[in-house]
Structure formats: structure tokens, C-alpha cells
């Protein structure tokens, strides 16, 4: 089973706990998820940390999460400002932070 989680226009400290809970719930049920960031236009470091933690979690646990689109220009700029590589979101199923995908 696969499900899509729409982030919407805002990914910030005000809604990151809700987003985190939804991601964890889906992944704990062994449901592959697509995290739709196509509308994202307001994100902060909290969301960058959530993206990193999601990639790290799925890499370590063998679960599946994909950020769509992986090349979201706004989110890429947030990740760069947070010290992370935009390639982090390219395919969370295969990226491993310890393999050099971080700046």
C-alpha cells in the first residue's frame, strides 16, 4: 500500500509535530509514503530537520518514503541554508547520509 502525504504551503515549527506524527504513523504501519512538497513555500529549520530525520529513518529501517518533487526549488534552498544537500530528497529509499549526501 502507498499513500501520499500533502505538506501544503507551510512546513514550519507550527505544524512539524503534526507532519512528523503522520509520517511516523504511516511508516510504522509499513506503508510506503510519498511526501508531496509541491505547494511548499514556507519552511524553516524545523522542517529541514524533519526531512533529514525522515530520510535517516527510512534508510536505517528499510522503509520507503519519497519526497515529490525531489527538486522543489524552495525546499532545496531551505536545505542548503540548513547545511544539507538538496540531493537528500532525491530518493529517500536509497540515500544514506553517511555516504556523503550531506554538505
GIVENDA-V150690 format. One record per residue. OMEGA is omega in radians with two decimals (999 if undefined). Layout:
# GIVENDA-V150690
omega:OMEGA
omega:OMEGA
This chain:
# GIVENDA-V150690
omega:3.14
omega:3.13
omega:3.11
omega:3.09
omega:3.12
omega:3.13
omega:-3.09
omega:-3.05
omega:-3.03
omega:3.02
omega:-3.08
omega:-3.05
omega:-3.12
omega:-3.11
omega:-3.10
omega:3.11
omega:3.10
omega:3.10
omega:3.12
omega:-3.12
omega:3.12
omega:3.12
omega:-3.11
omega:3.13
omega:-3.13
omega:-3.10
omega:3.10
omega:3.10
omega:-3.10
omega:3.07
omega:3.05
omega:-3.12
omega:2.95
omega:-3.14
omega:-3.04
omega:3.13
omega:-3.06
omega:-3.13
omega:-3.02
omega:3.09
omega:3.10
omega:3.13
omega:3.13
omega:-3.11
omega:3.11
omega:3.13
omega:3.08
omega:3.10
omega:3.10
omega:3.11
omega:3.12
omega:-3.12
omega:3.11
omega:3.13
omega:-3.14
omega:-3.13
omega:-3.12
omega:3.10
omega:-3.10
omega:-3.02
omega:-3.12
omega:3.11
omega:-3.05
omega:3.03
omega:-3.14
omega:3.03
omega:-3.11
omega:-0.13
omega:-3.12
omega:-3.10
omega:3.09
omega:-3.03
omega:-3.13
omega:-3.13
omega:3.09
omega:3.13
omega:3.08
omega:3.14
omega:3.12
omega:3.12
omega:3.11
omega:3.14
omega:-3.14
omega:3.10
omega:3.06
omega:3.11
omega:3.08
omega:-3.06
omega:-3.03
omega:3.09
omega:-3.05
omega:3.13
omega:-3.02
omega:-3.11
omega:3.05
omega:-3.09
omega:-3.12
omega:3.13
omega:3.00
omega:3.12
omega:3.07
omega:3.09
omega:999
